Amino acid sequence: MAWCLQHLAPQVRWFMDPLPNLSADQCDVVSTILCRWSQIPFLGHRSHLARAEYLALRAVSGLAKIPAEHHTHALACLTLAKILDIRGDKKSAAHYFEMACILAPKVANANQQSRIWRKLASLAPANDARAFLDHADAVPGIGADVRVKNIETRRELGL
């Protein structure tokens, strides 16, 4: 029995803390990738979504002391909202979605603020998506590449 526990411990530790030295920003990036993988039929695996949720929660909790002007907090909230929505926890997903809505106007970098509004649009109900994309377009000082992404998102959402 002790032998089994000794040899299983590294695997359990990897599942619980797969990437122990990641920053909150890196946790958000990895959780976004794992969330996407969980939705690809031949790659999709519930463990990807579980790891994504764990890392997204770690990202959100790790950003509590970072100023609201930084874009990572809003993006991490949106990643977690998407994961919770996939899992069927609509109430918690709505909470993190609302947090991102509150944080979005405070983001200092124009391109990142527009990116957050665009991501809000992609997660919002269809009747609200247009308003979020209008916010994304209205951010002063956004780059041409960001405007193109906003247009592409409008097309993808059929707006």
Backbone as JSON Lines, residues from 0, in Angstrom:
{"i":0,"aa":"M","n":[0.82,-1.2,0.0],"ca":[0.0,0.0,0.0],"c":[0.87,1.26,0.0]}
{"i":1,"aa":"A","n":[1.88,1.27,0.86],"ca":[2.76,2.44,0.93],"c":[3.48,2.65,-0.4]}
{"i":2,"aa":"W","n":[3.86,1.55,-1.05],"ca":[4.52,1.64,-2.35],"c":[3.61,2.34,-3.36]}
{"i":3,"aa":"C","n":[2.32,1.95,-3.39],"ca":[1.36,2.56,-4.32],"c":[1.22,4.05,-4.06]}
{"i":4,"aa":"L","n":[1.07,4.41,-2.81],"ca":[0.93,5.83,-2.48],"c":[2.17,6.62,-2.85]}
{"i":5,"aa":"Q","n":[3.32,6.02,-2.63],"ca":[4.58,6.69,-2.95],"c":[4.69,6.95,-4.46]}
{"i":6,"aa":"H","n":[4.25,5.99,-5.27],"ca":[4.37,6.13,-6.72],"c":[3.22,6.93,-7.33]}
{"i":7,"aa":"L","n":[2.08,6.98,-6.66],"ca":[0.96,7.77,-7.17],"c":[1.07,9.24,-6.78]}
{"i":8,"aa":"A","n":[1.77,9.54,-5.72],"ca":[1.85,10.91,-5.22],"c":[2.27,11.93,-6.28]}
{"i":9,"aa":"P","n":[3.31,11.65,-7.1],"ca":[3.67,12.65,-8.11],"c":[2.55,12.92,-9.12]}
{"i":10,"aa":"Q","n":[1.81,11.88,-9.51],"ca":[0.72,12.07,-10.46],"c":[-0.42,12.88,-9.83]}
{"i":11,"aa":"V","n":[-0.74,12.59,-8.6],"ca":[-1.79,13.34,-7.9],"c":[-1.35,14.78,-7.72]}
{"i":12,"aa":"R","n":[-0.09,14.99,-7.35],"ca":[0.43,16.34,-7.19],"c":[0.37,17.09,-8.52]}
{"i":13,"aa":"W","n":[0.68,16.42,-9.64],"ca":[0.63,17.08,-10.95],"c":[-0.79,17.49,-11.28]}
{"i":14,"aa":"F","n":[-1.75,16.62,-10.95],"ca":[-3.14,16.97,-11.24],"c":[-3.58,18.16,-10.38]}
{"i":15,"aa":"M","n":[-3.21,18.16,-9.12],"ca":[-3.64,19.23,-8.23],"c":[-2.88,20.53,-8.49]}
{"i":16,"aa":"D","n":[-1.63,20.44,-8.84],"ca":[-0.82,21.63,-9.09],"c":[0.11,21.35,-10.26]}
{"i":17,"aa":"P","n":[-0.46,21.31,-11.51],"ca":[0.31,20.87,-12.66],"c":[1.5,21.77,-12.99]}
{"i":18,"aa":"L","n":[1.38,23.04,-12.73],"ca":[2.45,23.97,-13.08],"c":[2.63,24.93,-11.9]}
{"i":19,"aa":"P","n":[3.38,24.52,-10.89],"ca":[3.41,25.24,-9.63],"c":[4.01,26.64,-9.66]}
{"i":20,"aa":"N","n":[4.87,26.94,-10.61],"ca":[5.57,28.22,-10.58],"c":[5.04,29.23,-11.59]}
{"i":21,"aa":"L","n":[3.81,29.11,-12.0],"ca":[3.26,30.04,-12.99],"c":[2.72,31.3,-12.32]}
{"i":22,"aa":"S","n":[2.88,32.42,-13.02],"ca":[2.27,33.67,-12.56],"c":[0.77,33.61,-12.85]}
{"i":23,"aa":"A","n":[0.04,34.57,-12.33],"ca":[-1.41,34.61,-12.57],"c":[-1.7,34.74,-14.07]}
{"i":24,"aa":"D","n":[-0.91,35.55,-14.77],"ca":[-1.09,35.73,-16.21],"c":[-0.85,34.42,-16.95]}
{"i":25,"aa":"Q","n":[0.19,33.7,-16.58],"ca":[0.49,32.42,-17.21],"c":[-0.59,31.38,-16.89]}
{"i":26,"aa":"C","n":[-1.1,31.41,-15.66],"ca":[-2.2,30.5,-15.29],"c":[-3.41,30.74,-16.18]}
{"i":27,"aa":"D","n":[-3.7,32.03,-16.46],"ca":[-4.84,32.35,-17.31],"c":[-4.62,31.83,-18.73]}
{"i":28,"aa":"V","n":[-3.43,32.01,-19.26],"ca":[-3.14,31.54,-20.62],"c":[-3.28,30.02,-20.71]}
{"i":29,"aa":"V","n":[-2.69,29.3,-19.77],"ca":[-2.75,27.83,-19.79],"c":[-4.19,27.36,-19.58]}
{"i":30,"aa":"S","n":[-4.94,28.01,-18.69],"ca":[-6.33,27.59,-18.47],"c":[-7.18,27.83,-19.71]}
{"i":31,"aa":"T","n":[-6.91,28.9,-20.44],"ca":[-7.64,29.16,-21.69],"c":[-7.37,28.06,-22.71]}
{"i":32,"aa":"I","n":[-6.11,27.66,-22.83],"ca":[-5.75,26.58,-23.76],"c":[-6.4,25.27,-23.36]}
{"i":33,"aa":"L","n":[-6.33,24.92,-22.08],"ca":[-6.94,23.67,-21.61],"c":[-8.45,23.68,-21.8]}
{"i":34,"aa":"C","n":[-9.07,24.83,-21.62],"ca":[-10.52,24.94,-21.85],"c":[-10.84,24.65,-23.31]}
{"i":35,"aa":"R","n":[-10.06,25.22,-24.21],"ca":[-10.28,24.96,-25.65],"c":[-10.05,23.48,-25.98]}
{"i":36,"aa":"W","n":[-9.0,22.9,-25.43],"ca":[-8.72,21.47,-25.67],"c":[-9.89,20.61,-25.2]}
{"i":37,"aa":"S","n":[-10.5,20.97,-24.09],"ca":[-11.58,20.15,-23.54],"c":[-12.79,20.12,-24.47]}
{"i":38,"aa":"Q","n":[-12.87,21.07,-25.39],"ca":[-14.02,21.14,-26.31],"c":[-13.73,20.55,-27.68]}
{"i":39,"aa":"I","n":[-12.52,20.1,-27.93],"ca":[-12.17,19.46,-29.19],"c":[-12.45,17.97,-29.04]}
{"i":40,"aa":"P","n":[-13.34,17.41,-29.87],"ca":[-13.77,16.02,-29.65],"c":[-12.65,15.0,-29.46]}
{"i":41,"aa":"F","n":[-11.63,15.03,-30.31],"ca":[-10.6,14.0,-30.18],"c":[-9.57,14.34,-29.09]}
{"i":42,"aa":"L","n":[-9.55,15.57,-28.62],"ca":[-8.67,15.95,-27.51],"c":[-9.45,16.13,-26.22]}
{"i":43,"aa":"G","n":[-10.75,16.39,-26.39],"ca":[-11.6,16.74,-25.25],"c":[-11.55,15.72,-24.15]}
{"i":44,"aa":"H","n":[-11.3,16.18,-23.0],"ca":[-11.2,15.3,-21.86],"c":[-11.61,16.11,-20.64]}
{"i":45,"aa":"R","n":[-12.43,15.55,-19.78],"ca":[-12.91,16.27,-18.6],"c":[-11.75,16.72,-17.71]}
{"i":46,"aa":"S","n":[-10.66,15.97,-17.71],"ca":[-9.54,16.38,-16.86],"c":[-8.93,17.69,-17.35]}
{"i":47,"aa":"H","n":[-9.0,17.96,-18.67],"ca":[-8.52,19.25,-19.18],"c":[-9.35,20.38,-18.58]}
{"i":48,"aa":"L","n":[-10.66,20.19,-18.54],"ca":[-11.54,21.23,-18.0],"c":[-11.32,21.4,-16.5]}
{"i":49,"aa":"A","n":[-11.11,20.31,-15.79],"ca":[-10.85,20.39,-14.35],"c":[-9.54,21.14,-14.08]}
{"i":50,"aa":"R","n":[-8.51,20.83,-14.85],"ca":[-7.23,21.54,-14.68],"c":[-7.38,23.01,-15.07]}
{"i":51,"aa":"A","n":[-8.14,23.27,-16.13],"ca":[-8.37,24.65,-16.55],"c":[-9.07,25.44,-15.45]}
{"i":52,"aa":"E","n":[-10.07,24.83,-14.84],"ca":[-10.79,25.52,-13.76],"c":[-9.85,25.8,-12.58]}
{"i":53,"aa":"Y","n":[-9.06,24.81,-12.23],"ca":[-8.11,24.98,-11.12],"c":[-7.15,26.14,-11.39]}
{"i":54,"aa":"L","n":[-6.58,26.17,-12.6],"ca":[-5.63,27.23,-12.93],"c":[-6.31,28.59,-13.05]}
{"i":55,"aa":"A","n":[-7.54,28.62,-13.57],"ca":[-8.27,29.89,-13.68],"c":[-8.59,30.44,-12.29]}
{"i":56,"aa":"L","n":[-8.99,29.56,-11.38],"ca":[-9.24,29.99,-10.0],"c":[-7.95,30.52,-9.36]}
{"i":57,"aa":"R","n":[-6.86,29.83,-9.64],"ca":[-5.56,30.28,-9.13],"c":[-5.19,31.65,-9.69]}
{"i":58,"aa":"A","n":[-5.49,31.85,-10.98],"ca":[-5.2,33.14,-11.61],"c":[-6.02,34.25,-10.98]}
{"i":59,"aa":"V","n":[-7.32,34.02,-10.82],"ca":[-8.2,35.05,-10.25],"c":[-7.78,35.37,-8.82]}
{"i":60,"aa":"S","n":[-7.52,34.35,-8.03],"ca":[-7.15,34.6,-6.63],"c":[-5.76,35.24,-6.53]}
{"i":61,"aa":"G","n":[-4.89,34.95,-7.47],"ca":[-3.55,35.53,-7.46],"c":[-3.51,36.98,-7.9]}
{"i":62,"aa":"L","n":[-4.62,37.48,-8.4],"ca":[-4.66,38.85,-8.91],"c":[-5.35,39.82,-7.97]}
{"i":63,"aa":"A","n":[-5.72,39.36,-6.8],"ca":[-6.48,40.2,-5.87],"c":[-5.75,41.49,-5.52]}
{"i":64,"aa":"K","n":[-4.43,41.45,-5.47],"ca":[-3.66,42.63,-5.06],"c":[-3.17,43.46,-6.24]}
{"i":65,"aa":"I","n":[-3.44,43.02,-7.45],"ca":[-2.98,43.75,-8.64],"c":[-4.01,44.83,-8.97]}
{"i":66,"aa":"P","n":[-3.57,46.04,-9.32],"ca":[-4.51,47.12,-9.61],"c":[-5.47,46.77,-10.76]}
{"i":67,"aa":"A","n":[-6.66,47.34,-10.7],"ca":[-7.7,47.06,-11.7],"c":[-7.31,47.52,-13.1]}
{"i":68,"aa":"E","n":[-6.34,48.44,-13.2],"ca":[-5.92,48.94,-14.52],"c":[-5.24,47.85,-15.34]}
{"i":69,"aa":"H","n":[-4.81,46.8,-14.68],"ca":[-4.14,45.7,-15.38],"c":[-5.19,44.78,-15.99]}
{"i":70,"aa":"H","n":[-5.01,44.4,-17.23],"ca":[-6.01,43.64,-17.98],"c":[-6.15,42.18,-17.56]}
{"i":71,"aa":"T","n":[-5.14,41.61,-16.93],"ca":[-5.15,40.17,-16.65],"c":[-6.3,39.76,-15.74]}
{"i":72,"aa":"H","n":[-6.65,40.6,-14.78],"ca":[-7.72,40.23,-13.84],"c":[-9.05,40.03,-14.59]}
{"i":73,"aa":"A","n":[-9.38,40.95,-15.47],"ca":[-10.64,40.83,-16.23],"c":[-10.6,39.61,-17.15]}
{"i":74,"aa":"L","n":[-9.47,39.38,-17.81],"ca":[-9.36,38.21,-18.69],"c":[-9.47,36.91,-17.91]}
{"i":75,"aa":"A","n":[-8.84,36.85,-16.74],"ca":[-8.92,35.64,-15.91],"c":[-10.36,35.4,-15.45]}
{"i":76,"aa":"C","n":[-11.07,36.47,-15.11],"ca":[-12.48,36.33,-14.73],"c":[-13.31,35.78,-15.89]}
{"i":77,"aa":"L","n":[-13.03,36.24,-17.1],"ca":[-13.76,35.76,-18.27],"c":[-13.44,34.31,-18.59]}
{"i":78,"aa":"T","n":[-12.18,33.93,-18.44],"ca":[-11.81,32.52,-18.65],"c":[-12.54,31.64,-17.67]}
{"i":79,"aa":"L","n":[-12.54,32.04,-16.4],"ca":[-13.23,31.26,-15.38],"c":[-14.73,31.23,-15.63]}
{"i":80,"aa":"A","n":[-15.31,32.35,-16.07],"ca":[-16.74,32.38,-16.38],"c":[-17.08,31.38,-17.48]}
{"i":81,"aa":"K","n":[-16.24,31.31,-18.51],"ca":[-16.48,30.37,-19.61],"c":[-16.4,28.93,-19.12]}
{"i":82,"aa":"I","n":[-15.4,28.63,-18.32],"ca":[-15.23,27.26,-17.8],"c":[-16.42,26.87,-16.94]}
{"i":83,"aa":"L","n":[-16.84,27.76,-16.05],"ca":[-17.98,27.47,-15.18],"c":[-19.26,27.31,-15.98]}
{"i":84,"aa":"D","n":[-19.41,28.09,-17.05],"ca":[-20.58,27.97,-17.91],"c":[-20.6,26.61,-18.6]}
{"i":85,"aa":"I","n":[-19.45,26.15,-19.09],"ca":[-19.36,24.83,-19.72],"c":[-19.75,23.74,-18.73]}
{"i":86,"aa":"R","n":[-19.3,23.89,-17.49],"ca":[-19.61,22.91,-16.45],"c":[-21.06,22.97,-15.98]}
{"i":87,"aa":"G","n":[-21.78,24.04,-16.36],"ca":[-23.18,24.15,-15.99],"c":[-23.43,24.96,-14.73]}
{"i":88,"aa":"D","n":[-22.39,25.58,-14.18],"ca":[-22.54,26.41,-12.98],"c":[-22.82,27.84,-13.43]}
{"i":89,"aa":"K","n":[-24.05,28.08,-13.88],"ca":[-24.43,29.37,-14.48],"c":[-24.33,30.53,-13.49]}
{"i":90,"aa":"K","n":[-24.69,30.29,-12.22],"ca":[-24.67,31.36,-11.23],"c":[-23.25,31.87,-10.98]}
{"i":91,"aa":"S","n":[-22.31,30.96,-10.79],"ca":[-20.91,31.36,-10.58],"c":[-20.33,31.98,-11.84]}
{"i":92,"aa":"A","n":[-20.7,31.44,-13.0],"ca":[-20.23,32.01,-14.27],"c":[-20.7,33.45,-14.41]}
{"i":93,"aa":"A","n":[-21.96,33.7,-14.06],"ca":[-22.5,35.07,-14.14],"c":[-21.75,36.01,-13.19]}
{"i":94,"aa":"H","n":[-21.38,35.51,-12.02],"ca":[-20.63,36.33,-11.06],"c":[-19.3,36.8,-11.66]}
{"i":95,"aa":"Y","n":[-18.55,35.89,-12.25],"ca":[-17.25,36.25,-12.82],"c":[-17.41,37.09,-14.09]}
{"i":96,"aa":"F","n":[-18.47,36.86,-14.83],"ca":[-18.77,37.68,-16.01],"c":[-19.02,39.13,-15.56]}
{"i":97,"aa":"E","n":[-19.82,39.29,-14.5],"ca":[-20.11,40.63,-13.97],"c":[-18.85,41.3,-13.44]}
{"i":98,"aa":"M","n":[-17.98,40.53,-12.8],"ca":[-16.71,41.1,-12.33],"c":[-15.91,41.66,-13.5]}
{"i":99,"aa":"A","n":[-15.87,40.91,-14.6],"ca":[-15.14,41.37,-15.78],"c":[-15.78,42.63,-16.36]}
{"i":100,"aa":"C","n":[-17.11,42.7,-16.32],"ca":[-17.82,43.91,-16.8],"c":[-17.43,45.13,-15.97]}
{"i":101,"aa":"I","n":[-17.27,44.93,-14.67],"ca":[-16.89,46.03,-13.78],"c":[-15.43,46.44,-14.03]}
{"i":102,"aa":"L","n":[-14.57,45.46,-14.27],"ca":[-13.14,45.74,-14.45],"c":[-12.81,46.31,-15.83]}
{"i":103,"aa":"A","n":[-13.59,45.97,-16.85],"ca":[-13.27,46.35,-18.23],"c":[-13.01,47.84,-18.42]}
{"i":104,"aa":"P","n":[-13.88,48.74,-17.95],"ca":[-13.62,50.16,-18.2],"c":[-12.4,50.71,-17.46]}
{"i":105,"aa":"K","n":[-11.9,49.98,-16.48],"ca":[-10.76,50.44,-15.69],"c":[-9.41,50.08,-16.31]}
{"i":106,"aa":"V","n":[-9.41,49.21,-17.32],"ca":[-8.16,48.74,-17.92],"c":[-7.49,49.9,-18.66]}
{"i":107,"aa":"A","n":[-6.22,50.14,-18.36],"ca":[-5.5,51.29,-18.89],"c":[-5.1,51.15,-20.35]}
{"i":108,"aa":"N","n":[-4.67,49.97,-20.77],"ca":[-4.21,49.75,-22.14],"c":[-5.42,49.66,-23.08]}
{"i":109,"aa":"A","n":[-5.47,50.54,-24.07],"ca":[-6.62,50.61,-24.97],"c":[-6.86,49.3,-25.72]}
{"i":110,"aa":"N","n":[-5.81,48.71,-26.26],"ca":[-5.97,47.46,-27.02],"c":[-6.47,46.33,-26.13]}
{"i":111,"aa":"Q","n":[-5.95,46.26,-24.91],"ca":[-6.39,45.22,-23.98],"c":[-7.83,45.46,-23.53]}
{"i":112,"aa":"Q","n":[-8.19,46.72,-23.32],"ca":[-9.57,47.01,-22.93],"c":[-10.54,46.6,-24.03]}
{"i":113,"aa":"S","n":[-10.18,46.9,-25.27],"ca":[-11.02,46.5,-26.4],"c":[-11.11,44.98,-26.48]}
{"i":114,"aa":"R","n":[-10.0,44.3,-26.23],"ca":[-9.98,42.83,-26.23],"c":[-10.93,42.27,-25.18]}
{"i":115,"aa":"I","n":[-10.97,42.89,-24.01],"ca":[-11.87,42.43,-22.95],"c":[-13.33,42.63,-23.35]}
{"i":116,"aa":"W","n":[-13.66,43.8,-23.91],"ca":[-15.03,44.02,-24.38],"c":[-15.42,42.99,-25.44]}
{"i":117,"aa":"R","n":[-14.46,42.69,-26.33],"ca":[-14.72,41.71,-27.4],"c":[-14.96,40.32,-26.8]}
{"i":118,"aa":"K","n":[-14.17,39.95,-25.81],"ca":[-14.36,38.65,-25.17],"c":[-15.68,38.61,-24.4]}
{"i":119,"aa":"L","n":[-16.05,39.73,-23.79],"ca":[-17.36,39.81,-23.13],"c":[-18.47,39.57,-24.15]}
{"i":120,"aa":"A","n":[-18.32,40.16,-25.34],"ca":[-19.33,39.98,-26.39],"c":[-19.45,38.52,-26.8]}
{"i":121,"aa":"S","n":[-18.32,37.83,-26.89],"ca":[-18.36,36.43,-27.34],"c":[-18.99,35.51,-26.29]}
{"i":122,"aa":"L","n":[-19.0,35.92,-25.02],"ca":[-19.6,35.11,-23.97],"c":[-21.01,35.55,-23.6]}
{"i":123,"aa":"A","n":[-21.4,36.73,-24.07],"ca":[-22.71,37.31,-23.7],"c":[-23.84,36.72,-24.54]}
{"i":124,"aa":"P","n":[-25.07,36.83,-24.03],"ca":[-26.22,36.47,-24.86],"c":[-26.25,37.35,-26.11]}
{"i":125,"aa":"A","n":[-26.84,36.85,-27.17],"ca":[-26.81,37.54,-28.47],"c":[-27.32,38.97,-28.39]}
{"i":126,"aa":"N","n":[-28.37,39.22,-27.61],"ca":[-28.93,40.58,-27.57],"c":[-28.01,41.57,-26.85]}
{"i":127,"aa":"D","n":[-27.06,41.1,-26.03],"ca":[-26.1,41.98,-25.35],"c":[-24.77,42.08,-26.09]}
{"i":128,"aa":"A","n":[-24.48,41.13,-26.95],"ca":[-23.18,41.07,-27.62],"c":[-22.9,42.33,-28.43]}
{"i":129,"aa":"R","n":[-23.9,42.84,-29.1],"ca":[-23.71,44.04,-29.93],"c":[-23.23,45.23,-29.09]}
{"i":130,"aa":"A","n":[-23.82,45.4,-27.91],"ca":[-23.42,46.52,-27.04],"c":[-21.96,46.37,-26.59]}
{"i":131,"aa":"F","n":[-21.56,45.14,-26.26],"ca":[-20.17,44.93,-25.86],"c":[-19.22,45.21,-27.01]}
{"i":132,"aa":"L","n":[-19.59,44.81,-28.22],"ca":[-18.72,45.09,-29.37],"c":[-18.69,46.59,-29.69]}
{"i":133,"aa":"D","n":[-19.8,47.28,-29.45],"ca":[-19.8,48.74,-29.62],"c":[-18.82,49.38,-28.64]}
{"i":134,"aa":"H","n":[-18.79,48.87,-27.4],"ca":[-17.81,49.35,-26.42],"c":[-16.39,49.07,-26.91]}
{"i":135,"aa":"A","n":[-16.17,47.88,-27.47],"ca":[-14.84,47.51,-27.97],"c":[-14.38,48.47,-29.06]}
{"i":136,"aa":"D","n":[-15.29,48.85,-29.94],"ca":[-14.95,49.77,-31.03],"c":[-14.76,51.2,-30.53]}
{"i":137,"aa":"A","n":[-15.44,51.56,-29.44],"ca":[-15.42,52.94,-28.95],"c":[-14.21,53.28,-28.08]}
{"i":138,"aa":"V","n":[-13.4,52.29,-27.75],"ca":[-12.21,52.56,-26.91],"c":[-11.25,53.45,-27.72]}
{"i":139,"aa":"P","n":[-10.92,54.63,-27.2],"ca":[-10.02,55.52,-27.95],"c":[-8.59,54.97,-28.01]}
{"i":140,"aa":"G","n":[-7.99,55.09,-29.19],"ca":[-6.58,54.72,-29.35],"c":[-6.31,53.26,-29.65]}
{"i":141,"aa":"I","n":[-7.32,52.5,-30.06],"ca":[-7.05,51.09,-30.37],"c":[-6.4,50.98,-31.75]}
{"i":142,"aa":"G","n":[-5.6,49.94,-31.92],"ca":[-4.88,49.73,-33.16],"c":[-5.75,49.17,-34.26]}
{"i":143,"aa":"A","n":[-5.25,49.26,-35.48],"ca":[-5.98,48.75,-36.64],"c":[-6.2,47.25,-36.55]}
{"i":144,"aa":"D","n":[-5.22,46.52,-36.02],"ca":[-5.36,45.07,-35.89],"c":[-6.47,44.71,-34.91]}
{"i":145,"aa":"V","n":[-6.64,45.52,-33.88],"ca":[-7.71,45.28,-32.91],"c":[-9.07,45.55,-33.55]}
{"i":146,"aa":"R","n":[-9.14,46.6,-34.36],"ca":[-10.41,46.9,-35.06],"c":[-10.8,45.74,-35.99]}
{"i":147,"aa":"V","n":[-9.8,45.17,-36.67],"ca":[-10.06,44.03,-37.55],"c":[-10.6,42.84,-36.75]}
{"i":148,"aa":"K","n":[-10.02,42.58,-35.58],"ca":[-10.51,41.49,-34.73],"c":[-11.93,41.75,-34.26]}
{"i":149,"aa":"N","n":[-12.24,43.01,-33.97],"ca":[-13.61,43.35,-33.57],"c":[-14.6,43.08,-34.71]}
{"i":150,"aa":"I","n":[-14.19,43.42,-35.93],"ca":[-15.04,43.16,-37.11],"c":[-15.22,41.66,-37.3]}
{"i":151,"aa":"E","n":[-14.13,40.9,-37.16],"ca":[-14.22,39.43,-37.3],"c":[-15.16,38.83,-36.26]}
{"i":152,"aa":"T","n":[-15.09,39.35,-35.04],"ca":[-15.98,38.85,-33.98],"c":[-17.43,39.16,-34.31]}
{"i":153,"aa":"R","n":[-17.69,40.35,-34.86],"ca":[-19.07,40.69,-35.28],"c":[-19.57,39.67,-36.31]}
{"i":154,"aa":"R","n":[-18.71,39.34,-37.27],"ca":[-19.1,38.36,-38.31],"c":[-19.37,37.0,-37.69]}
{"i":155,"aa":"E","n":[-18.46,36.55,-36.81],"ca":[-18.62,35.24,-36.17],"c":[-19.92,35.15,-35.37]}
{"i":156,"aa":"L","n":[-20.29,36.26,-34.74],"ca":[-21.51,36.28,-33.92],"c":[-22.75,36.61,-34.73]}
{"i":157,"aa":"G","n":[-22.56,36.9,-36.02],"ca":[-23.69,37.21,-36.89],"c":[-24.32,38.56,-36.61]}
{"i":158,"aa":"L","n":[-23.49,39.52,-36.22],"ca":[-24.03,40.85,-35.89],"c":[-23.73,41.82,-37.0]}
